[in-house]
Amino acid sequence: MSENKDLIVVENKSNLPAVVDNGSVYSYLEQIKKFPILSEKEESDLIRDFKTNGNLESAQKLITSHLRLAAKIALTYKRYGLPMADIISEANLGLMQAVKKFDEHKKVRLATYAMWWIKAAIHDYILRSWSLVKIGTVAAQKKLFYNLGRIKARLGLYENKELEPKVVKEIAKELVVDEQDVVEMNRRIGGDTSLNVSVYNDGDDEPKEKIDMLADTRQNVENKIANKQEAEYKRKVLLQCLNDLNEREQYVIKHRMLTDNPVTLDEIGSHFNISRERVRQIEKRAFEKLSAAVKAKMAA
């Protein structure tokens, strides 16, 4: 087969139901229910046909039969504050990659294999969306993002609540990251927590409620001025580096990452008359260029 086989699953995505915006998520979920779930033999036959003959129709059936799986996984990431339409779109791209990469000789069903590709695609999108906030610690943030839940589960910590100081220290030591990063990532992943949640403080035998431990966050004048100057400097660096991108890259970054109301991949695709996948590629490349430029300037 030609090298086009490597692109076939992604490029044929136009026939899939589209999530245009967050308001259409329910409609999308209803649409994908019409696609049948495959039996093990049907799935095996379709995989063999696609891998051996490059039959796009077989690939399409494999994808559509697993759209519900991708959507189910995507919906578990609602608390991250990102457009659900985009999260579902990224999940579907992960599913397409799974179909493309799946080895027909594996002794597992496609769903088991695809689950990891779907999650990886979503994680990559979330990390790209977050990383402009903390450009200098992308590696540490990624390590925390992927491992914090696993370590908490190992420690039997399944509730989304503040971690005890000794637990924070243990996790920070294991992952070789700052304790404050562990606290912030735990809050970010856990979403908003009640002010009445129980928390522990060093030297306390009994937990207190979070509301009792809120500190006066008002800054003195010197700190306020210093923080303002630092924020302004970072903003200046970001804008300078942004100007180094071409016009289309700037548009994608501004409308996807530097706004309180990011637009969808489909909306940008319509603006430039290109596919959603092409927009995703531009976004990824633009972010990598911008991130590298900002890091270099900040380090200079």
C-alpha positions as CSV (number, residue, x, y, z in Angstrom):
1,M,0.0,0.0,0.0
2,S,1.1,3.6,-0.5
3,E,2.0,6.0,2.3
4,N,-1.5,7.5,2.0
5,K,-2.7,4.6,4.2
6,D,-1.1,6.3,7.1
7,L,-3.4,9.3,6.6
8,I,-6.5,7.5,5.5
9,V,-8.3,7.3,8.8
10,V,-7.8,10.9,9.6
11,E,-8.4,12.3,6.2
12,N,-11.7,10.4,5.9
13,K,-13.1,12.0,9.0
14,S,-15.4,14.4,7.1
15,N,-18.1,11.7,7.0
16,L,-18.3,11.6,10.8
17,P,-21.0,13.5,12.8
18,A,-19.5,16.8,13.8
19,V,-19.7,18.6,17.2
20,V,-20.0,22.2,16.0
21,D,-20.1,23.8,19.5
22,N,-20.9,22.9,23.1
23,G,-24.7,23.5,22.5
24,S,-24.7,20.6,19.9
25,V,-23.1,18.0,22.2
26,Y,-26.5,16.4,23.1
27,S,-27.5,16.3,19.4
28,Y,-24.1,14.7,18.6
29,L,-24.5,12.0,21.3
30,E,-28.0,11.2,19.9
31,Q,-26.5,10.9,16.3
32,I,-23.8,8.5,17.2
33,K,-26.3,6.1,18.9
34,K,-27.4,5.0,15.4
35,F,-24.1,3.3,14.6
36,P,-24.1,-0.4,15.5
37,I,-21.8,-2.1,18.0
38,L,-19.7,-4.7,16.2
39,S,-19.4,-8.3,17.2
40,E,-15.8,-9.6,17.8
41,K,-15.9,-11.4,14.4
42,E,-17.3,-8.4,12.5
43,E,-14.6,-6.2,14.1
44,S,-11.9,-8.7,13.2
45,D,-13.0,-9.0,9.6
46,L,-13.1,-5.2,9.2
47,I,-9.7,-4.7,10.7
48,R,-8.3,-7.4,8.4
49,D,-9.9,-5.8,5.3
50,F,-8.6,-2.3,6.2
51,K,-5.1,-3.5,7.0
52,T,-4.8,-5.8,4.0
53,N,-6.8,-4.1,1.3
54,G,-6.9,-0.5,2.6
55,N,-10.7,-0.5,2.4
56,L,-11.8,2.9,3.7
57,E,-15.3,1.8,4.3
58,S,-14.1,-0.8,6.7
59,A,-12.1,1.8,8.6
60,Q,-15.1,4.1,8.7
61,K,-17.2,1.3,10.2
62,L,-14.6,0.6,12.8
63,I,-14.5,4.3,13.8
64,T,-18.2,4.9,13.9
65,S,-18.8,1.8,16.0
66,H,-16.5,3.2,18.6
67,L,-17.7,6.9,18.6
68,R,-19.7,6.2,21.8
69,L,-16.6,5.0,23.6
70,A,-14.7,8.2,22.6
71,A,-17.6,10.4,23.7
72,K,-17.9,8.5,27.0
73,I,-14.2,9.1,27.8
74,A,-14.3,12.7,26.6
75,L,-17.2,13.5,28.9
76,T,-15.2,12.5,31.9
77,Y,-13.0,15.6,31.2
78,K,-15.8,18.1,31.6
79,R,-14.3,19.6,34.7
80,Y,-11.2,20.9,32.9
81,G,-13.0,24.1,31.8
82,L,-12.3,23.5,28.1
83,P,-14.9,23.4,25.2
84,M,-16.5,19.9,25.3
85,A,-16.9,20.1,21.5
86,D,-13.1,20.3,21.2
87,I,-12.5,17.6,23.7
88,I,-14.8,15.2,21.8
89,S,-13.1,16.2,18.5
90,E,-9.7,15.4,20.0
91,A,-11.1,12.1,21.4
92,N,-12.2,11.2,17.9
93,L,-8.8,12.0,16.5
94,G,-7.3,9.6,19.1
95,L,-9.8,6.9,18.0
96,M,-8.8,7.4,14.4
97,Q,-5.1,7.0,15.3
98,A,-6.0,3.8,17.2
99,V,-7.7,2.3,14.1
100,K,-4.7,3.3,12.0
101,K,-2.1,1.8,14.4
102,F,-4.0,-1.3,15.6
103,D,-2.2,-4.6,15.0
104,E,-4.7,-7.2,13.8
105,H,-2.7,-9.9,15.6
106,K,-3.2,-8.3,19.0
107,K,-5.2,-10.5,21.4
108,V,-7.4,-7.6,22.6
109,R,-10.4,-5.9,21.2
110,L,-10.0,-2.6,19.5
111,A,-11.9,-0.7,22.3
112,T,-9.3,-1.7,24.8
113,Y,-6.4,-0.5,22.6
114,A,-8.3,2.6,21.5
115,M,-9.0,3.8,25.0
116,W,-5.4,4.7,25.5
117,W,-5.1,6.6,22.2
118,I,-8.3,8.5,23.0
119,K,-7.0,9.5,26.5
120,A,-3.6,10.4,25.1
121,A,-5.2,12.7,22.5
122,I,-7.3,14.4,25.1
123,H,-4.4,14.8,27.5
124,D,-2.3,16.3,24.8
125,Y,-5.0,18.9,24.0
126,I,-5.4,19.8,27.7
127,L,-1.7,20.2,28.2
128,R,-1.4,22.4,25.1
129,S,-4.2,24.5,26.4
130,W,-2.8,24.9,29.9
131,S,0.9,25.2,29.1
132,L,0.9,28.8,28.1
133,V,0.0,29.6,31.7
134,K,3.1,27.9,33.1
135,I,5.5,27.8,30.2
136,G,8.6,27.3,32.3
137,T,7.3,24.0,33.9
138,V,5.7,22.1,31.1
139,A,7.7,19.0,31.8
140,A,6.9,19.0,35.5
141,Q,3.2,19.7,34.8
142,K,3.0,16.9,32.3
143,K,4.6,14.5,34.7
144,L,2.1,15.5,37.4
145,F,-0.8,15.4,35.1
146,Y,-0.1,11.8,34.0
147,N,0.9,10.4,37.4
148,L,-1.0,12.2,40.2
149,G,-4.2,10.2,39.8
150,R,-2.2,7.0,39.7
151,I,-0.3,7.7,42.9
152,K,-3.5,8.9,44.7
153,A,-5.2,5.7,43.7
154,R,-2.3,3.7,45.1
155,L,-2.5,5.6,48.3
156,G,-6.3,5.0,48.5
157,L,-7.1,8.7,47.9
158,Y,-10.2,8.7,45.7
159,E,-11.9,11.9,46.8
160,N,-11.3,15.3,45.2
161,K,-10.2,17.1,48.4
162,E,-7.1,18.9,49.7
163,L,-4.1,16.6,50.2
164,E,-2.5,16.3,53.7
165,P,1.0,18.0,53.8
166,K,2.7,14.6,54.4
167,V,1.0,13.2,51.2
168,V,2.0,16.3,49.2
169,K,5.6,15.8,50.3
170,E,5.5,12.1,49.4
171,I,4.2,12.7,46.0
172,A,6.5,15.7,45.3
173,K,9.5,13.5,46.3
174,E,8.4,10.6,44.1
175,L,7.9,12.7,41.0
176,V,10.7,15.2,41.8
177,V,8.5,18.3,41.5
178,D,7.7,21.2,43.8
179,E,5.2,20.6,46.6
180,Q,3.2,23.7,45.5
181,D,2.9,22.2,42.0
182,V,1.4,19.0,43.5
183,V,-1.2,21.1,45.5
184,E,-2.1,23.2,42.4
185,M,-2.4,20.3,40.1
186,N,-4.6,18.4,42.6
187,R,-6.9,21.3,42.8
188,R,-7.0,21.8,39.0
189,I,-7.7,18.1,38.3
190,G,-10.2,17.9,41.1
191,G,-12.1,21.0,40.1
192,D,-13.8,23.4,42.4
193,T,-13.9,22.3,46.0
194,S,-16.2,23.4,48.8
195,L,-14.9,25.8,51.3
196,N,-16.2,23.4,54.0
197,V,-14.0,20.6,52.9
198,S,-11.7,19.2,55.6
199,V,-8.0,20.1,55.3
200,Y,-4.9,19.4,57.5
201,N,-2.3,21.8,58.6
202,D,1.2,21.0,59.9
203,G,1.1,20.2,63.7
204,D,-2.7,19.8,63.8
205,D,-4.2,16.6,65.1
206,E,-7.6,17.5,63.9
207,P,-8.7,18.7,60.4
208,K,-10.1,22.2,59.9
209,E,-12.5,23.4,57.3
210,K,-10.9,25.2,54.4
211,I,-12.9,28.4,55.0
212,D,-11.2,28.7,58.4
213,M,-7.7,28.6,56.8
214,L,-8.2,31.2,54.1
215,A,-5.5,33.8,54.4
216,D,-5.7,37.5,53.7
217,T,-4.4,37.7,50.2
218,R,-4.2,41.4,49.9
219,Q,-0.7,42.4,48.8
220,N,1.4,45.2,50.2
221,V,2.1,48.0,47.8
222,E,5.7,46.9,46.9
223,N,4.6,43.3,46.1
224,K,1.6,44.6,44.1
225,I,3.9,46.8,42.0
226,A,6.5,44.0,41.5
227,N,3.9,41.5,40.5
228,K,2.3,44.0,38.1
229,Q,5.7,44.7,36.5
230,E,6.4,41.0,36.2
231,A,3.0,40.3,34.6
232,E,3.5,43.2,32.2
233,Y,7.0,41.9,31.2
234,K,5.6,38.4,30.5
235,R,2.8,39.8,28.5
236,K,5.3,41.9,26.5
237,V,7.5,38.9,25.8
238,L,4.5,36.8,24.7
239,L,3.2,39.5,22.3
240,Q,6.7,39.9,20.8
241,C,7.0,36.2,20.2
242,L,3.5,36.0,18.9
243,N,4.4,38.6,16.2
244,D,7.0,36.1,14.9
245,L,4.3,33.7,13.9
246,N,2.6,34.0,10.5
247,E,-0.9,35.5,10.2
248,R,-2.8,32.2,10.3
249,E,-0.8,30.9,13.3
250,Q,-1.4,34.1,15.2
251,Y,-5.1,33.8,14.5
252,V,-5.3,30.2,15.8
253,I,-3.3,30.9,19.0
254,K,-5.3,34.1,19.8
255,H,-8.7,32.4,19.2
256,R,-7.8,29.1,20.8
257,M,-5.5,29.8,23.7
258,L,-5.5,33.5,24.5
259,T,-9.2,34.1,25.0
260,D,-11.7,33.4,27.7
261,N,-14.1,32.0,25.1
262,P,-12.0,29.8,22.7
263,V,-13.6,28.9,19.3
264,T,-13.8,25.4,18.0
265,L,-11.5,23.8,15.4
266,D,-14.5,23.6,13.0
267,E,-15.1,27.4,13.3
268,I,-11.5,28.2,12.5
269,G,-11.6,25.7,9.7
270,S,-14.6,27.4,8.2
271,H,-12.9,30.8,8.6
272,F,-9.9,29.7,6.5
273,N,-11.7,27.1,4.5
274,I,-9.6,24.2,5.7
275,S,-10.2,21.0,7.6
276,R,-10.4,20.6,11.3
277,E,-7.4,18.3,11.2
278,R,-5.4,21.0,9.4
279,V,-6.3,23.6,12.0
280,R,-5.2,21.1,14.7
281,Q,-1.8,20.7,13.0
282,I,-1.4,24.5,12.7
283,E,-2.3,24.9,16.4
284,K,0.2,22.3,17.4
285,R,3.0,23.8,15.3
286,A,2.2,27.4,16.3
287,F,2.2,26.5,20.0
288,E,5.6,24.7,19.7
289,K,7.1,27.7,18.0
290,L,5.6,30.2,20.4
291,S,6.6,28.1,23.5
292,A,10.2,27.8,22.3
293,A,10.5,31.5,21.5
294,V,9.1,32.5,24.9
295,K,11.4,30.2,26.8
296,A,14.4,31.5,24.9
297,K,13.5,35.1,25.6
298,M,12.7,34.5,29.3
299,A,16.1,32.7,29.7
300,A,18.1,35.4,27.9
